[in-house]
Amino acid sequence: MADNIAKANEFKDKGNKAFIEKNYSEAIKLFTSAIELNPNDHVFYSNRSGAYASDGKYEEALKDAEKCIEIKSDWAKGYSRKATALVFLGDNDEAIEACKKGLELEPGNVALQQTLETAKKNSERDQSNFSQTFSQICQTAFSGDVLTKVRAIPETRPYADQPDFIEKIKLIQQDPSQLQAHMSDERVMKYLIASLNHLNSAFRPQPTRESNPTPAPKPKEEPPKPEVKTEPPKPELPAEKVQAEEWKNKGNAAYKAKNFTEALEFYTKAFELDNTNMTYLTNRAAVHFEMQNYERCVEDCLEALEVGKANRAPFENRGRAWYRIGNAKVKQEKYTEAIEAYNKSLLEHRNSETLAALRKTEKTWEEIQRKAYINPELAIKAKDEGNDHFKNHRYPQAVESYSEAIRRSPDDPVLYSNRAAAYTKLLAYPEAIKDCEKAIQLDNTFIKAYIRKGHVHLLMKEYHKCMEVYDAGLKIDPNNQELKDGKQKTLYEIANMQNQEGDEDSAKRALNDPEIRSILSSPEIQQVLQDLKRDPASARHHLSNPDISAKLSKLVAAGIIRMG
């Protein structure tokens, strides 16, 4: 059996070479030889499907693609092969479905994405062509003297004496778009079909009158059906390999029953009888993993990879060995080695399970590195350096030092507040606001963050947001003078804006604020604004409602509406 697999892989490699050289017929023969030796390898069918498609034999390409999917339904490339064959066969809707199934397994597959785009374009073109053809057919059927056509066709002749039918035909003649409205009338449909059949008959060749008519040709004899090629009987496995499989099956049963000691013994006996099969070693590695013997698990997998390489084992089996090494390394908390093993597994055989394990391990390792970098003492040193840069107006360097301090102590709100001050000096207002919000998130009683956030909104002329921030800070510390001064300055700017023509830029920025847009889209506020426009004196009535008053105040502060 191992010899057959090795020979099959040799045929596959030769087939790949022939395919690259565009000798598709030779590639097909070689892939067929590989399949005859190992009919359960999905890759062989996939490769032959590609060769058939390149050789223009799309029906055969489709059959091989479907066989590939039957053997391995979770392999995206099989669906890619199927979709390609279907596109060439003109079945674009089925091709679209095949692409979607493949992309569910591998969302980033470029070949599937391109085939999907092609199939969609073809489908849209086919629908457009059908619509044009149908339009031309209807135009022919309803052009000229339609009444004469109705009388000329035996199936529709009685309709010529039915006034309502004639009226419908005239309406369709005058306005072809009326056809859709009258398609439910069986007579109209019958006329359309019968007239088309009648028109088509005009193009059929008519028999010529001859004194000696040519006798009808004899029916063609069916060619003899080719003999069905029977597969050669599979050679019997050597006794040692048969016994090895029996021990493996015993090992599988013991593994499922969690009799790990017995499973180790059985898999070891299997490998002693057949040392060309890497599966026995990877199975034994799985037992070591369950027994938490992670070093032994890795050792067995590495040995299995050597055996697999020497005996040309399927890529999937080699990928599984690297995957198990990765799992063992995770358990040993050797995350960089685990990441390396998972990447090697994906190079051998890409699948969602390994990809998910890699992403999870990478995330774990990043978090470990982040935590390992935390050092409050070094954070203080970096903060002091940042303060020195800030005092000497070296604001970019201040941002760098404060960022380093944050990495060393990510839960200190003061560091975010300090970096916000440096960002403000650099006019990087969005970044400053983000840092203030992070500081408030870490400590919602940190007044300095409220003061700095309010100041940035004031510089951006976002007065409605200034009022929110200052009010929130004053609830925590009602006597804070900086908050009071900031709010007073904001009210002054709002009053100044109301007394002038208004700041169009501020109003435009405010309209990009989701909260302002939400207020303006409210039917209740729209009605209030209409009332104020008709009768400004109604403001007193509406302002008595706390909710409406708060919303109107925000619109006034944003420069959207003017009062007084």
Secondary structure, 3 states (H helix, E strand, C coil): CHHHHHHHHHHHHHHHHHHHCCCHHHHHHHHHHHHHHCCCCHHHHHHHHHHHHHCCCHHHHHHHHHHHHHHCCCCHHHHHHHHHHHHHHCCHHHHHHHHHHHHHHCCCCHHHHHHHHHHHHHHHHHHHHHHHHHHHHHHHHCCCCHHHHHHHCCCCHHHHHCHHHHHHHHHHHHCHHHHHHHCCCHHHHHHHHHHHHHHHHCCCCCCCCCCCCCCCCCCCCCCCCCCCCCCCCCCCCCHHHHHHHHHHHHHHHHHHCCCHHHHHHHHHHHHHHCCCCHHHHHHHHHHHHHCCCHHHHHHHHHHHHHHHHHCCCCHHHHHHHHHHHHHHHHHCCCHHHHHHHHHHHHHHCCCHHHHHHHHHHHHHHHHHHHHHHCCHHHHHHHHHHHHHHHHCCCHHHHHHHHHHHHHHCCCCHHHHHHHHHHHHHCCCHHHHHHHHHHHHHHCCCCHHHHHHHHHHHHHCCCHHHHHHHHHHHHHHCCCCHHHHHHHHHHHHHHHHHHHCCCCHHHHHHHHCCHHHHHHHHCHHHHHHHHHHHHCHHHHHHHHCCHHHHHHHHHHHHCCCCCCC
